[in-house]
Amino acid sequence: IPLPPSMNPTVSRLAVVALPLFVVIPAGAAIEPAHIAAEARWMVHADMNALRESAIGKQSIIQAEGARIETPGGKVGINWARLLTTIGTVTAYGTTLAPDAGAIDGTLLVHGTPELRKIVEGLLLQATISEPKVVAEITDLPFPSYAITPTADKGQAALEVIIAFPPEPVVLVSRTKPQILAAREVLRGAVPSLARAPATSLRKFLKNAEGSYLFAASMVPTDKMFPAEGPPARMLKMAGAGSIAIGEKGPDTFVRAELVAASSAMADKLAKIMQGFVAMFSLAETNDKQLAEFLDSASVNRNGDAVTLSLAYASAKLAAMLQATQQKPAERPSGPRVAPIVIGTALAQWQAEPAPGIEVSGSAALAVRTIENVTLKNGTTITLGRNNNG
């Protein structure tokens, strides 16, 4: 939920503690289709229990432990490991996807322990007293509910969010009261759920979630979520639906992405495009053994109109990369960051001398450089690259 920088300390504390309600992070338990509406066209599922056991999750918790929030009595830290134990699974679903968050309809279901409900509802009640213009209690729903309406930035509409606590052991989060009530009816079994939906619906993707800790699927065209001319948008225009699953198997984190094309001809083109990307990456040489294994693990398979991309990478390496992104500037390597331009083996590299001023009518002298001991054979590719600005 986007919150403006000028948000006051009370709501900031509420947002920090309630953060797990709104951020989907890696998970690992089976999806419960009986909790998802039959008309759902997209869904995201996560399980916080598996997060604590994954290499990436452990590193995330370590970094989060250093977070502090301002209070009238000073800075206060949060025991994230303990807080996350109160959350079981997180599932979001809806029928519409759009770049504008305000246009997305959907409901978030958070299953957790009784302590989770007590913590969140207690903070919401406190906020209704200290910040009544931002957090208000809703009295026309059949169970405790609260509306959060942060002060919007100039030129932007306020995005109201409703957090509800029905009798079932779940916390519901949505933008409208009808969506909250509809989600509750699904939980009660009073309306059809994905468990009884046709096999041609979103239900057909659930088999792809096996062994994953984060899963997302959509029957909604998602090409508008990316720049119109970007490669992802062009590829998604060729597909009518798809899913992605991320999990941890042994020492590796795996990713499986499936795109379902609108026709056999489109599936053939999509497979060739994805195979081209994989082949291009496989030609790159690297001294990083783990990265080489990652590139080699990528594979593309086609089954009818479905095209699947699979790959894996060492979880420990990913955790180390995550740790590196959180390093303080003083801890990071000094010197300018140079974009990598080497694909294959570097034969020679040098710093060009500043070119003297040349008249438009004049001609520049050619600079000659000889590279010794280079063996050429049929099929050899030589690449000349240049880094600008040094």
C-alpha positions in Angstrom: 0.0 0.0 0.0 1.7 3.2 -1.1 2.1 5.7 1.8 3.2 9.3 1.4 6.6 10.4 2.9 4.8 13.0 5.0 2.9 10.3 6.9 2.9 11.0 10.6 4.8 8.8 13.2 1.7 7.0 14.5 0.6 5.7 11.1 4.3 5.0 10.3 4.4 2.6 13.2 1.2 1.0 12.1 2.5 0.6 8.6 5.8 -1.0 9.8 4.1 -3.6 12.0 1.4 -4.3 9.5 3.8 -4.6 6.6 3.6 -8.4 6.3 -0.1 -7.9 5.4 0.7 -6.0 2.3 4.0 -7.4 1.1 4.1 -10.8 -0.6 7.4 -12.6 0.2 8.6 -16.1 -0.6 6.5 -18.9 0.8 6.1 -22.7 0.5 2.7 -24.4 1.4 0.0 -25.8 -0.7 -2.7 -23.4 -2.0 -6.2 -23.7 -0.7 -8.4 -23.3 -3.7 -11.5 -23.3 -1.5 -10.5 -19.9 -0.2 -10.3 -18.3 -3.7 -13.4 -17.1 -5.6 -14.3 -19.1 -8.7 -14.3 -16.0 -10.9 -10.7 -15.1 -10.0 -8.6 -14.2 -13.0 -5.3 -13.7 -11.2 -3.8 -14.8 -7.9 -0.6 -14.7 -5.8 0.1 -17.1 -3.0 2.9 -17.2 -0.3 3.5 -19.0 3.0 5.4 -17.2 5.7 6.2 -20.5 7.5 8.6 -21.5 4.7 10.2 -18.1 4.5 11.9 -18.6 7.8 13.5 -21.8 6.5 14.8 -20.5 3.2 18.2 -19.1 2.7 16.8 -15.9 1.2 14.2 -15.6 4.0 16.8 -15.9 6.7 19.0 -13.2 5.2 15.9 -11.0 4.8 15.1 -11.4 8.5 18.7 -10.6 9.5 18.5 -7.4 7.6 15.1 -6.5 8.9 16.3 -6.9 12.5 18.3 -3.8 12.1 15.2 -1.7 11.2 14.1 0.9 13.8 11.1 3.1 14.0 10.7 6.4 15.7 8.5 6.7 18.8 8.0 9.4 21.4 10.3 7.4 23.7 13.0 6.9 21.1 13.8 4.3 18.4 12.3 0.9 18.8 13.3 -2.3 17.0 11.0 -5.1 15.9 11.5 -8.8 16.4 10.7 -9.7 12.8 11.5 -13.4 13.3 8.9 -13.5 16.1 6.4 -11.4 14.2 6.6 -13.5 11.1 5.8 -16.6 13.2 2.3 -15.1 13.7 1.6 -15.2 9.9 0.8 -18.4 8.2 -0.2 -17.9 4.5 -0.8 -14.9 2.4 -3.1 -15.1 -0.7 -4.3 -12.4 -3.0 -6.7 -12.8 -5.9 -8.9 -10.7 -8.2 -10.2 -10.2 -11.7 -8.5 -7.1 -13.0 -4.8 -6.1 -13.4 -3.6 -2.7 -14.3 -0.5 -0.5 -13.8 -2.6 1.9 -11.7 -3.0 0.3 -8.2 -6.3 2.1 -7.8 -7.7 0.2 -10.8 -6.9 -3.3 -9.4 -9.7 -5.1 -7.8 -8.7 -7.8 -5.4 -8.7 -9.2 -1.9 -5.8 -10.2 0.4 -6.3 -13.1 2.8 -3.8 -13.4 5.7 -4.1 -16.6 7.8 -2.2 -16.5 11.0 -2.2 -17.0 14.8 -4.6 -15.3 17.2 -1.6 -13.1 18.2 -1.5 -11.6 14.7 -5.2 -10.5 14.9 -4.6 -9.0 18.4 -1.5 -7.1 17.3 -3.0 -5.6 14.1 -6.5 -4.8 15.6 -4.9 -3.3 18.6 -2.8 -1.0 16.5 -5.8 0.0 14.4 -7.9 0.8 17.5 -5.1 2.9 18.8 -4.8 4.8 15.5 -8.6 5.5 15.5 -8.0 7.6 18.6 -4.7 9.2 17.8 -5.3 9.7 14.0 -9.1 9.6 13.4 -8.8 11.3 10.0 -6.5 8.5 8.8 -7.9 5.4 10.5 -11.6 5.0 11.2 -13.7 2.1 12.5 -16.4 0.7 10.2 -19.7 0.1 11.9 -21.9 -1.2 9.0 -20.0 -4.5 8.5 -21.0 -7.6 10.5 -17.5 -8.0 12.0 -14.8 -5.6 13.2 -13.4 -3.6 10.3 -11.3 -0.5 9.9 -10.7 1.9 7.0 -7.2 3.4 6.4 -7.1 6.5 4.2 -3.5 8.0 4.2 -3.2 11.6 3.2 -2.4 11.5 -0.5 0.3 13.5 -2.2 -0.7 16.5 -4.3 -2.3 15.5 -7.5 -3.0 11.9 -6.4 -6.3 10.5 -5.1 -6.3 8.9 -1.6 -6.3 5.1 -1.7 -8.6 3.7 1.0 -7.9 0.2 2.3 -10.2 -1.8 4.5 -8.9 -4.3 7.0 -11.5 -6.7 8.4 -11.6 -9.4 11.1 -14.3 -12.0 10.3 -15.1 -14.9 12.7 -13.0 -17.2 10.6 -9.2 -17.3 11.5 -8.2 -14.9 8.7 -7.6 -11.2 8.2 -9.2 -9.7 5.1 -7.7 -6.7 3.2 -9.4 -5.0 0.3 -10.5 -1.6 -1.1 -14.3 -1.9 -0.8 -16.9 -3.3 1.5 -18.5 -5.5 -1.2 -15.2 -7.2 -1.9 -14.7 -7.9 1.8 -18.2 -9.4 2.1 -17.7 -11.4 -1.1 -14.4 -12.9 0.2 -16.1 -13.8 3.4 -18.8 -15.7 1.5 -16.2 -17.7 -0.3 -14.6 -18.7 3.0 -18.0 -19.8 4.3 -18.5 -21.9 1.2 -21.7 -20.0 0.4 -20.5 -19.2 -3.1 -18.5 -21.2 -5.7 -14.7 -21.3 -5.1 -11.8 -22.1 -7.3 -12.0 -25.7 -5.9 -15.2 -26.2 -7.9 -14.3 -24.0 -10.9 -13.9 -25.4 -14.5 -10.6 -26.9 -15.4 -10.2 -24.2 -18.1 -10.0 -21.4 -15.5 -7.2 -20.3 -13.2 -7.5 -23.6 -11.5 -5.5 -25.3 -14.3 -2.3 -23.5 -13.1 -2.4 -24.8 -9.5 -0.5 -27.9 -10.5 2.5 -25.6 -11.4 2.7 -24.5 -7.8 4.0 -27.8 -6.5 7.2 -27.4 -4.4 7.2 -23.6 -4.7 7.2 -21.0 -2.0 6.0 -18.2 -4.1 3.4 -18.7 -6.8 1.5 -16.3 -9.1 -0.8 -17.0 -12.1 -3.0 -14.9 -14.3 -5.6 -15.4 -17.0 -5.6 -11.6 -17.6 -3.4 -10.1 -20.3 -0.5 -8.4 -18.5 1.4 -6.8 -21.3 0.2 -3.4 -20.2 2.1 -3.9 -17.0 5.3 -3.4 -18.9 6.6 -0.7 -21.3 4.8 -1.1 -24.7 8.0 -1.6 -26.7 9.9 -3.7 -24.1 10.7 -7.4 -24.7 8.4 -8.6 -21.8 5.4 -6.8 -23.3 6.0 -8.2 -26.8 6.3 -11.7 -25.4 3.2 -11.3 -23.2 1.1 -10.2 -26.2 1.7 -13.6 -27.6 0.4 -15.3 -24.5 -3.2 -15.4 -23.1 -2.3 -16.7 -19.6 0.7 -17.8 -17.5 2.2 -18.6 -14.2 5.4 -18.4 -12.3 6.6 -20.5 -9.4 9.7 -19.8 -7.2 10.9 -22.4 -4.6 13.9 -23.9 -2.9 15.0 -27.5 -3.7 18.1 -28.6 -1.9 20.8 -26.0 -2.1 19.2 -24.2 -5.1 16.4 -21.7 -5.7 14.4 -22.6 -8.8 12.1 -20.6 -11.1 9.5 -22.1 -13.4 7.6 -19.8 -15.7 4.9 -21.0 -18.1 3.2 -19.0 -20.8 0.1 -20.3 -22.6 -0.1 -19.0 -26.2 -3.4 -18.2 -27.9 -2.6 -20.6 -30.8 -0.2 -23.3 -31.9 1.5 -20.9 -34.3 2.0 -18.3 -31.5 3.3 -21.1 -29.1 5.9 -22.0 -31.8 7.1 -18.4 -32.1 7.1 -17.9 -28.3 9.2 -21.1 -27.8 11.7 -20.0 -30.5 12.1 -16.5 -28.9 12.7 -18.0 -25.5 15.1 -20.6 -26.8 17.0 -17.8 -28.6 17.4 -15.9 -25.3 18.6 -19.1 -23.5 21.0 -19.9 -26.3 22.5 -16.4 -26.3 23.1 -16.5 -22.5 24.6 -20.0 -22.7 27.3 -18.6 -25.1 28.6 -16.2 -22.4 31.8 -17.3 -20.7 32.3 -16.5 -17.0 34.8 -17.2 -14.3 31.9 -17.5 -11.8 31.2 -21.2 -11.5 27.8 -20.7 -9.9 26.8 -18.2 -12.5 27.8 -20.6 -15.3 25.8 -23.3 -13.7 22.8 -20.9 -13.5 23.1 -20.1 -17.2 23.5 -23.8 -18.2 20.4 -24.8 -16.1 18.0 -22.6 -18.1 15.9 -24.7 -20.5 12.8 -24.1 -22.6 10.1 -26.8 -23.2 6.9 -26.7 -25.2 3.8 -28.8 -24.5 1.0 -28.0 -26.9 0.3 -24.3 -26.5 2.2 -24.0 -23.3 5.9 -22.9 -23.2 7.9 -23.3 -20.0 11.2 -21.7 -18.9 13.0 -23.4 -16.1 16.2 -22.4 -14.3 18.0 -22.7 -10.9 20.6 -20.8 -8.9 22.4 -21.5 -5.6 20.4 -20.1 -2.7 23.5 -19.1 -0.8 24.7 -17.0 -3.7 21.3 -15.3 -3.9 21.5 -14.6 -0.2 24.9 -13.1 -0.5 23.7 -10.9 -3.4 20.8 -9.7 -1.2 23.3 -8.9 1.6 25.5 -7.0 -0.8 22.6 -4.7 -1.9 22.1 -3.7 1.8 25.7 -2.7 2.4 26.3 0.8 3.5 28.1 3.1 1.0 31.3 3.0 3.0 31.3 -0.8 2.9 30.9 -1.0 -0.8 33.9 -1.3 -3.1 35.3 2.2 -4.1 35.8 3.5 -7.6 33.4 4.0 -10.5 31.1 1.2 -11.5 31.8 0.1 -15.1 29.2 -1.7 -17.1 30.4 -5.2 -18.2 31.0 -5.4 -21.9 32.9 -8.7 -22.1 31.0 -11.7 -23.6 33.6 -14.5 -23.9 37.3 -14.1 -23.2 38.9 -10.6 -23.0 41.9 -10.5 -25.3 43.0 -7.0 -24.6 41.8 -3.7 -23.1 43.2 -0.2 -23.0 42.5 3.4 -22.1 42.1 5.6 -25.1 44.1 8.8 -25.2 42.1 12.1 -25.3 41.6 13.1 -28.9 43.0 16.5 -29.9 40.8 19.1 -31.5 40.2 18.3 -35.2 38.9 20.7 -37.8 35.8 19.7 -39.6 37.6 19.8 -42.9 40.6 17.9 -41.6 41.1 14.1 -41.2 42.0 12.2 -38.1 45.0 9.9 -38.0 44.2 6.3 -37.5 45.3 4.7 -34.2 46.7 1.2 -34.7 46.9 -1.5 -32.0 48.2 -5.0 -32.4 47.1 -7.9 -30.3 49.5 -10.8 -30.3 49.0 -14.6 -30.0 45.4 -14.8 -31.1 44.3 -18.0 -32.7 41.5 -17.7 -35.2 39.4 -20.5 -36.7 36.2 -20.8 -38.7 33.3 -19.5 -36.6 35.3 -17.3 -34.3 33.5 -14.2 -33.2 35.5 -11.1 -32.2 33.7 -8.3 -30.3 35.0 -4.8 -29.9 33.3 -2.9 -27.0 33.6 0.6 -25.6 32.8 2.1 -22.2 31.8 5.7 -22.3 32.7 8.3 -19.6 35.9 6.6 -18.6 
